Amino acid sequence: MRRTILSKPYTNKPRGIAIDPVECYLFFTDWSLTSAIIRSDLDGENVRVLFNSDVVKWPNGIAVDHSAKRIYWVDAKHDYIASSSYQGTDFRYLVR
């Protein structure tokens, strides 16, 4: 069975994807004019933009720390590595 989970308007130029199978979250980055870091359920429902183009410009990759419940990403435009909680709170620059 084939099913499209990531679709427009959230995925114009997707770049990275990471999954937490325990929490049933899918995290992905998009590198379009309205770049973003986005979270959804594994079935594609409950889509939530965690960070928009005010924070990220070229989010190039994303990783998940399952035990700390944090995401990590690289912004190639602004040359930083950052992290936040799964809810998009507690934003931290790791390398800037």
DOGUGU-524373 format. One line per field, with one value per residue (C-alpha): residue number from 1; residue in three letters; x, y, z. Coordinates in Angstrom, 3 decimals. Layout:
BEGIN
n: NUM:...
res: ALA:...
X: X:...
Y: Y:...
Z: Z:...
***
This chain:
BEGIN
n: 1:2:3:4:5:6:7:8:9:10:11:12:13:14:15:16:17:18:19:20:21:22:23:24:25:26:27:28:29:30:31:32:33:34:35:36:37:38:39:40:41:42:43:44:45:46:47:48:49:50:51:52:53:54:55:56:57:58:59:60:61:62:63:64:65:66:67:68:69:70:71:72:73:74:75:76:77:78:79:80:81:82:83:84:85:86:87:88:89:90:91:92:93:94:95:96
res: MET:ARG:ARG:THR:ILE:LEU:SER:LYS:PRO:TYR:THR:ASN:LYS:PRO:ARG:GLY:ILE:ALA:ILE:ASP:PRO:VAL:GLU:CYS:TYR:LEU:PHE:PHE:THR:ASP:TRP:SER:LEU:THR:SER:ALA:ILE:ILE:ARG:SER:ASP:LEU:ASP:GLY:GLU:ASN:VAL:ARG:VAL:LEU:PHE:ASN:SER:ASP:VAL:VAL:LYS:TRP:PRO:ASN:GLY:ILE:ALA:VAL:ASP:HIS:SER:ALA:LYS:ARG:ILE:TYR:TRP:VAL:ASP:ALA:LYS:HIS:ASP:TYR:ILE:ALA:SER:SER:SER:TYR:GLN:GLY:THR:ASP:PHE:ARG:TYR:LEU:VAL:ARG
X: 0.000:1.313:0.204:1.329:1.859:3.775:1.966:1.567:1.312:3.961:6.383:7.485:11.194:11.617:15.194:15.276:13.117:13.345:10.976:10.253:8.302:7.576:5.927:4.540:6.015:7.377:9.653:10.668:12.292:11.293:13.598:11.147:10.399:8.376:10.998:10.017:10.585:7.387:6.022:3.145:1.843:3.205:-0.002:0.462:-2.291:-1.943:0.600:2.289:4.887:7.443:9.653:8.940:11.161:11.618:13.902:15.070:16.016:17.723:17.019:19.195:18.922:17.100:17.779:15.862:17.125:14.504:15.538:15.712:12.719:14.606:15.180:18.424:18.900:21.374:20.566:22.861:21.921:22.597:25.362:24.089:23.155:20.209:17.831:14.458:11.956:9.459:6.942:9.206:10.047:13.438:15.215:19.011:21.888:24.556:26.961:26.701
Y: 0.000:3.437:6.637:10.245:11.712:14.913:17.144:20.802:23.423:22.169:20.477:22.629:21.771:19.162:18.655:16.543:14.057:12.437:10.164:9.386:6.115:6.014:9.455:8.889:12.138:12.947:15.996:17.506:20.598:22.599:24.930:26.981:30.720:29.935:27.652:25.839:23.075:21.103:18.329:15.997:12.687:9.673:9.503:13.114:14.498:17.280:19.262:22.014:24.508:24.687:27.333:29.449:31.549:34.124:31.571:29.213:29.997:26.879:24.097:21.405:18.447:17.340:14.753:13.525:12.812:10.336:10.310:14.109:14.673:17.315:18.022:19.309:20.995:22.912:26.185:26.479:30.101:31.457:28.955:27.636:24.402:24.654:22.544:22.781:20.649:18.608:21.415:24.108:25.600:25.925:27.033:26.879:27.717:25.026:26.434:29.932
Z: 0.000:-0.914:0.771:0.480:3.936:3.196:0.752:-0.109:1.317:3.751:1.359:-1.530:-1.215:1.535:2.737:5.878:7.730:11.168:13.065:16.692:16.469:20.205:20.303:16.761:15.436:12.007:11.763:8.452:7.025:3.979:2.075:0.014:0.174:3.279:4.812:7.974:10.464:10.773:12.982:12.253:13.463:11.585:9.546:8.397:10.615:13.211:11.211:13.205:11.997:14.801:13.170:10.105:7.857:10.643:12.329:9.562:5.964:4.598:7.119:5.610:7.935:11.044:13.749:16.775:20.291:21.483:25.133:25.528:23.212:21.234:17.572:16.052:12.695:10.555:8.791:5.761:5.050:8.548:9.370:12.677:14.404:16.784:18.808:20.462:22.280:20.287:20.898:19.433:22.820:24.521:21.320:21.645:19.332:19.597:17.010:15.622
***
